[in-house]
Amino acid sequence: MAENKSTGFITAASNAERTIVTSIINQLENRNIYLDEYSKECAINAVSAINNMLYTAGLNWNSPNLDPSNYQDVIKKVAVQKLNAAASNREVYFQFRNTKIGDAWKKIIEVGIEGDGNDAILRNFGVDVEKVYPYWAVREGDVFEYPTFSGIDVTPPKWTPKGDGKVVRVVYPIKLKSGVIDYRIAERADVVRNLHAHIMNNMMNETFGICADRYKATAEQKAQIEAKKSELKAKIKDMSLDELLDFPDIQPWISPSWSEPHSREAMILRKMRNNAIKKFPKDFGSAYALDAYNQLTDESVSSVSEEIRLKANTGDFIDAEFEDTKPAEKGDENADKNTGDGL
C-alpha cells in the first residue's frame, strides 16, 4: 500500500510538472515573455514544492476547493523572478490561505520571498551589479560607524562584531561594475512599517462580529467596521516594533511567525534584509516581471492585487487530469486570515 501511495505521488508530481509548466510557458510567451532554462527550472521546482505541500495537506491539483488560476499565477511569479524553491539556502516559500470566492471557500497558495531570495533577485536583476557580498548583521553590543560622504567620495562603514544583543541593523555591501561599493543599510526600528502592512493585510476581511461577510455588509455596517479599524490603527500608530508585537489587542491579526519567540527575531532579520535591498534599482525586462516583484515584496500591493483577482475571478485554467494522491480535505470555512509571515 505504501508503495502504491508513493508511486501515485511521484506520478502526480511528474504530470503536474509537465502539464502546468508547459501551460505557463505558453501563457507567458503569448505576452512575449520568454523564460530561459534557469527560469524553467525554477518553475519546475516550484511545482514540485507545491505538490509536496498539497500531498501533506491531503489535497491534489484537482481538489475542488483549490483555485487553479491562483497557483498558476504563483508559479509564473516565481519563474520570472528566477526564485529557486530547491536552493539549499531557501529563496522562496509557499503556504495556504483560505479565501471566499463568490459563495465558496477556496484554498489559495501564497508565495513569499525568503531572505536569500532577495539576494538572488538583486544578483540577477540589479542594475550594474557585479557582486552581492554577504550581509552584515549588526547587533546591539557591536561597534558600528555609519558611512560618511564628502561629495561623491564615500568613507565605508566600520563594524566590529561583539555578538551581543538583538540585530539592530543590516548592511549589504554591493559591488557595482564600475568597481564602486554601494552600502545599503536597513534599521530594525523601520520594520514596524512592515508589521503595520502585515496587520492591515490580515485585517482586510475583518468584520469584528458586526456582520458575517464584509462583501455583504450594509453601508451602516461598513461604517462601523471602518470605525473599529481606525480605532485600532490609532492605538498602534506610535508604537515601537517590540511594543506592537507584544500589544494584546492586535494579536489576532499578527501571525505566529511574527509573534512566537522561536521565530520572531528571524522574521525581523528577514524584513531588515528585504528592506535593505528592496529599493536598489533593478531591470526586470518586462512590466509583468516588475509587477510580480512588487507583489512579492510589498504586502499591501500583494493583498490589493489578490483581492482584485479573486473578485474578478479570471485567469488561465488548465484542463489536464492529474492523478489523485490522497483524499481531498474540506476547507476551513472559519479561516480567512493570512496566518503566514507576510512579505
C-alpha positions as CSV (number, residue, x, y, z in Angstrom):
1,M,0.0,0.0,0.0
2,A,2.8,2.4,0.9
3,E,4.5,1.7,-2.4
4,N,1.3,2.5,-4.3
5,K,0.9,5.8,-2.5
6,S,4.5,6.7,-3.3
7,T,4.0,5.8,-6.9
8,G,0.8,7.9,-7.1
9,F,2.6,10.8,-5.5
10,I,5.5,10.6,-8.0
11,T,3.1,10.3,-10.9
12,A,1.1,13.3,-9.8
13,A,4.2,15.4,-9.4
14,S,5.6,14.4,-12.8
15,N,2.2,15.1,-14.5
16,A,2.0,18.4,-12.8
17,E,5.5,19.5,-13.7
18,R,5.0,18.6,-17.4
19,T,1.5,20.0,-17.9
20,I,1.5,23.1,-15.6
21,V,4.9,24.3,-16.6
22,T,4.1,23.8,-20.3
23,S,0.9,25.8,-19.9
24,I,2.7,28.6,-18.0
25,I,5.4,28.8,-20.7
26,N,2.8,29.1,-23.4
27,Q,0.9,31.8,-21.5
28,L,4.0,33.9,-20.9
29,E,5.1,33.5,-24.5
30,N,1.7,34.9,-25.6
31,R,2.8,38.0,-23.7
32,N,6.2,38.0,-25.4
33,I,7.9,36.9,-22.2
34,Y,10.4,34.0,-22.8
35,L,11.8,32.0,-19.9
36,D,15.4,30.9,-20.1
37,E,16.4,27.5,-18.9
38,Y,17.0,28.5,-15.3
39,S,13.6,30.2,-15.1
40,K,12.0,27.0,-16.4
41,E,13.9,25.0,-13.7
42,C,12.6,27.4,-11.1
43,A,9.1,26.8,-12.4
44,I,9.5,23.0,-12.2
45,N,10.9,23.3,-8.6
46,A,8.0,25.5,-7.6
47,V,5.5,22.9,-8.9
48,S,7.4,20.2,-7.0
49,A,7.4,22.2,-3.8
50,I,3.7,23.0,-4.1
51,N,2.9,19.3,-4.9
52,N,4.6,18.3,-1.7
53,M,2.5,20.8,0.2
54,L,-0.7,19.6,-1.4
55,Y,0.1,16.0,-0.6
56,T,0.9,16.8,3.1
57,A,-2.5,18.7,3.3
58,G,-4.4,15.8,1.8
59,L,-5.1,17.7,-1.4
60,N,-4.3,17.3,-5.1
61,W,-4.1,19.6,-8.1
62,N,-7.8,18.8,-9.0
63,S,-9.2,19.4,-5.5
64,P,-12.4,21.3,-5.8
65,N,-11.5,23.8,-3.1
66,L,-8.2,24.7,-4.7
67,D,-8.1,27.8,-7.1
68,P,-6.2,26.8,-10.3
69,S,-5.8,30.3,-11.6
70,N,-4.1,31.2,-8.3
71,Y,-1.4,28.5,-8.3
72,Q,-0.6,29.2,-11.9
73,D,-0.1,32.9,-11.1
74,V,2.2,32.0,-8.2
75,I,4.3,29.7,-10.4
76,K,4.6,32.4,-13.1
77,K,5.8,34.9,-10.5
78,V,8.4,32.5,-9.2
79,A,9.7,31.7,-12.7
80,V,10.1,35.3,-13.9
81,Q,11.8,36.2,-10.7
82,K,14.2,33.2,-11.0
83,L,13.5,32.1,-7.5
84,N,14.5,28.5,-6.8
85,A,12.4,26.6,-4.3
86,A,15.1,23.8,-4.3
87,A,18.0,26.1,-3.4
88,S,19.9,24.9,-0.3
89,N,19.5,28.4,1.2
90,R,15.8,28.9,0.8
91,E,14.8,31.7,-1.6
92,V,11.0,31.2,-1.7
93,Y,8.3,29.6,0.4
94,F,4.6,28.7,-0.2
95,Q,1.7,28.5,2.2
96,F,-2.1,28.1,2.2
97,R,-4.7,30.7,2.9
98,N,-8.5,30.2,2.9
99,T,-10.4,32.8,1.0
100,K,-14.0,33.2,0.0
101,I,-14.5,33.4,-3.8
102,G,-18.1,34.2,-4.5
103,D,-20.1,31.9,-2.2
104,A,-17.5,29.2,-2.0
105,W,-14.4,28.9,0.2
106,K,-11.2,28.1,-1.7
107,K,-7.6,27.4,-0.7
108,I,-5.3,29.8,-2.4
109,I,-1.5,29.4,-2.4
110,E,0.5,32.4,-1.2
111,V,4.2,32.8,-2.1
112,G,6.8,34.8,-0.2
113,I,10.5,35.6,-0.7
114,E,12.9,34.2,1.8
115,G,16.0,36.3,2.7
116,D,18.3,34.7,0.2
117,G,15.6,35.1,-2.5
118,N,16.1,38.9,-2.4
119,D,19.8,38.4,-2.7
120,A,19.2,36.2,-5.8
121,I,16.9,38.9,-7.3
122,L,19.5,41.6,-6.7
123,R,22.2,39.4,-8.4
124,N,20.0,38.6,-11.4
125,F,18.3,42.0,-11.9
126,G,20.2,44.6,-10.1
127,V,21.3,47.4,-12.4
128,D,25.1,47.3,-12.9
129,V,25.5,44.8,-10.0
130,E,28.7,42.7,-10.3
131,K,28.6,41.0,-6.8
132,V,26.5,40.9,-3.7
133,Y,28.6,40.4,-0.7
134,P,27.4,38.6,2.5
135,Y,25.3,41.0,4.6
136,W,26.4,42.3,8.0
137,A,24.0,41.6,10.9
138,V,24.9,44.3,13.4
139,R,23.9,43.6,17.0
140,E,23.1,45.9,19.9
141,G,26.5,45.3,21.5
142,D,28.6,45.7,18.3
143,V,30.7,48.7,17.5
144,F,29.3,50.3,14.3
145,E,30.2,53.5,12.4
146,Y,27.9,54.7,9.6
147,P,29.5,55.7,6.2
148,T,30.3,59.3,5.7
149,F,30.1,61.3,2.4
150,S,32.3,64.0,1.0
151,G,30.8,64.9,-2.3
152,I,30.8,61.7,-4.3
153,D,33.5,60.2,-2.1
154,V,32.4,57.7,0.5
155,T,34.1,56.5,3.6
156,P,32.9,52.9,4.2
157,P,31.1,52.0,7.4
158,K,33.0,50.2,10.1
159,W,31.8,47.2,12.1
160,T,33.3,45.4,15.0
161,P,31.2,42.4,15.9
162,K,30.8,41.6,19.6
163,G,27.9,39.1,19.3
164,D,25.7,40.6,21.9
165,G,22.0,41.5,21.8
166,K,19.4,41.7,19.1
167,V,20.2,42.5,15.5
168,V,19.5,46.3,15.1
169,R,20.6,46.9,11.5
170,V,21.6,45.1,8.4
171,V,24.3,46.3,5.9
172,Y,24.6,45.0,2.4
173,P,27.9,45.8,0.6
174,I,27.2,45.6,-3.2
175,K,29.9,45.8,-5.8
176,L,29.0,47.6,-8.9
177,K,30.5,47.0,-12.4
178,S,32.3,50.4,-12.0
179,G,34.2,49.0,-9.0
180,V,32.3,51.2,-6.5
181,I,31.0,49.5,-3.4
182,D,27.4,50.6,-2.6
183,Y,26.4,50.1,1.1
184,R,22.7,49.6,1.7
185,I,21.6,49.8,5.3
186,A,18.2,48.9,7.0
187,E,17.3,49.6,10.6
188,R,15.4,47.3,13.0
189,A,13.1,50.2,14.0
190,D,11.8,50.6,10.5
191,V,10.5,47.0,10.4
192,V,7.5,48.4,12.2
193,R,6.2,49.6,8.8
194,N,6.3,46.0,7.5
195,L,4.4,44.9,10.5
196,H,1.8,47.5,10.0
197,A,1.3,46.3,6.4
198,H,1.1,42.7,7.6
199,I,-1.6,43.6,10.2
200,M,-3.7,45.7,7.8
201,N,-3.5,42.8,5.2
202,N,-4.8,40.3,7.8
203,M,-7.4,42.8,8.9
204,M,-8.7,43.3,5.4
205,N,-11.7,41.0,5.7
206,E,-12.3,41.5,9.4
207,T,-15.8,42.4,10.4
208,F,-15.3,42.4,14.2
209,G,-18.6,40.4,14.6
210,I,-20.6,43.3,13.1
211,C,-21.6,41.1,10.2
212,A,-20.7,37.7,8.8
213,D,-19.3,38.8,5.4
214,R,-17.8,42.3,4.6
215,Y,-18.9,41.9,1.0
216,K,-22.5,41.8,2.1
217,A,-22.3,44.5,4.8
218,T,-24.7,47.3,4.7
219,A,-23.5,50.9,4.5
220,E,-24.0,51.3,8.2
221,Q,-22.1,48.1,9.0
222,K,-19.3,49.1,6.7
223,A,-19.0,52.4,8.6
224,Q,-18.9,50.5,11.9
225,I,-16.2,48.2,10.6
226,E,-14.1,51.1,9.4
227,A,-14.5,52.9,12.7
228,K,-13.2,49.9,14.6
229,K,-10.3,49.6,12.2
230,S,-9.5,53.3,12.7
231,E,-9.6,52.9,16.4
232,L,-7.1,50.1,16.3
233,K,-4.8,52.0,13.9
234,A,-4.8,55.0,16.2
235,K,-3.8,52.8,19.1
236,I,-0.8,51.3,17.3
237,K,0.3,54.3,15.3
238,D,3.2,55.5,17.5
239,M,4.2,52.1,19.0
240,S,7.7,50.7,18.6
241,L,8.2,47.4,16.9
242,D,8.5,45.4,20.1
243,E,5.6,47.3,21.7
244,L,3.4,46.4,18.8
245,L,4.4,42.8,18.7
246,D,3.5,42.5,22.4
247,F,0.3,44.5,22.2
248,P,-2.6,42.1,23.2
249,D,-5.4,44.0,21.3
250,I,-3.7,43.4,17.9
251,Q,-2.6,39.8,18.4
252,P,-5.4,38.2,16.4
253,W,-4.0,39.9,13.2
254,I,-0.3,39.0,13.8
255,S,0.7,35.6,12.5
256,P,2.7,33.3,14.8
257,S,5.8,33.6,12.6
258,W,5.9,37.3,13.7
259,S,4.9,36.9,17.3
260,E,6.2,33.5,18.5
261,P,9.5,33.7,20.4
262,H,11.2,31.0,18.3
263,S,10.6,32.8,15.0
264,R,10.2,36.5,16.0
265,E,13.8,37.5,15.6
266,A,14.3,35.5,12.4
267,M,11.3,37.3,10.9
268,I,12.6,40.7,11.9
269,L,16.0,39.9,10.4
270,R,14.3,38.8,7.2
271,K,12.4,42.0,6.9
272,M,15.6,44.1,7.5
273,R,17.3,42.2,4.7
274,N,14.4,42.8,2.4
275,N,14.3,46.5,3.3
276,A,18.0,47.0,2.8
277,I,18.0,46.0,-0.9
278,K,14.4,46.4,-2.0
279,K,14.9,49.9,-3.3
280,F,18.1,49.1,-5.2
281,P,17.4,49.8,-8.9
282,K,16.5,46.7,-10.9
283,D,15.7,46.0,-14.5
284,F,13.3,43.1,-15.0
285,G,13.0,43.4,-18.7
286,S,9.1,43.4,-18.7
287,A,6.2,45.1,-17.0
288,Y,4.9,41.7,-15.9
289,A,8.1,40.8,-14.1
290,L,8.2,44.2,-12.4
291,D,4.6,43.8,-11.3
292,A,5.4,40.3,-10.0
293,Y,8.3,41.7,-8.0
294,N,6.1,44.4,-6.5
295,Q,3.5,41.9,-5.4
296,L,6.1,39.6,-3.9
297,T,7.9,42.3,-1.9
298,D,5.1,44.7,-1.0
299,E,2.4,43.2,1.2
300,S,-0.1,46.0,0.7
301,V,0.3,45.7,-3.1
302,S,0.0,41.9,-2.9
303,S,-3.2,42.0,-0.9
304,V,-4.9,44.5,-3.2
305,S,-3.9,42.7,-6.3
306,E,-5.0,39.4,-4.9
307,E,-8.4,40.8,-4.0
308,I,-8.9,42.3,-7.4
309,R,-8.0,38.9,-9.0
310,L,-10.4,37.0,-6.7
311,K,-13.3,39.3,-7.2
312,A,-12.8,39.3,-11.0
313,N,-12.4,35.5,-10.8
314,T,-10.5,35.4,-14.0
315,G,-7.4,33.6,-15.0
316,D,-6.0,30.9,-17.2
317,F,-7.2,27.4,-16.3
318,I,-5.7,24.1,-17.4
319,D,-7.9,21.1,-18.1
320,A,-5.3,18.4,-17.6
321,E,-6.2,15.5,-15.3
322,F,-3.8,14.7,-12.5
323,E,-3.8,11.5,-10.6
324,D,-5.1,11.8,-7.0
325,T,-2.6,11.4,-4.2
326,K,-4.7,11.4,-1.1
327,P,-8.4,12.2,-0.4
328,A,-9.1,16.0,-0.6
329,E,-9.8,17.7,2.7
330,K,-12.6,20.1,3.4
331,G,-11.7,23.8,3.5
332,D,-11.8,25.6,6.8
333,E,-14.7,27.9,6.3
334,N,-13.9,29.8,9.5
335,A,-10.5,30.9,8.4
336,D,-10.0,34.0,6.1
337,K,-6.9,35.4,7.6
338,N,-3.3,35.2,6.4
339,T,-1.6,33.0,9.0
340,G,1.8,33.2,7.3
341,D,4.6,35.6,7.8
342,G,3.7,38.1,5.1
343,L,6.3,39.6,2.8
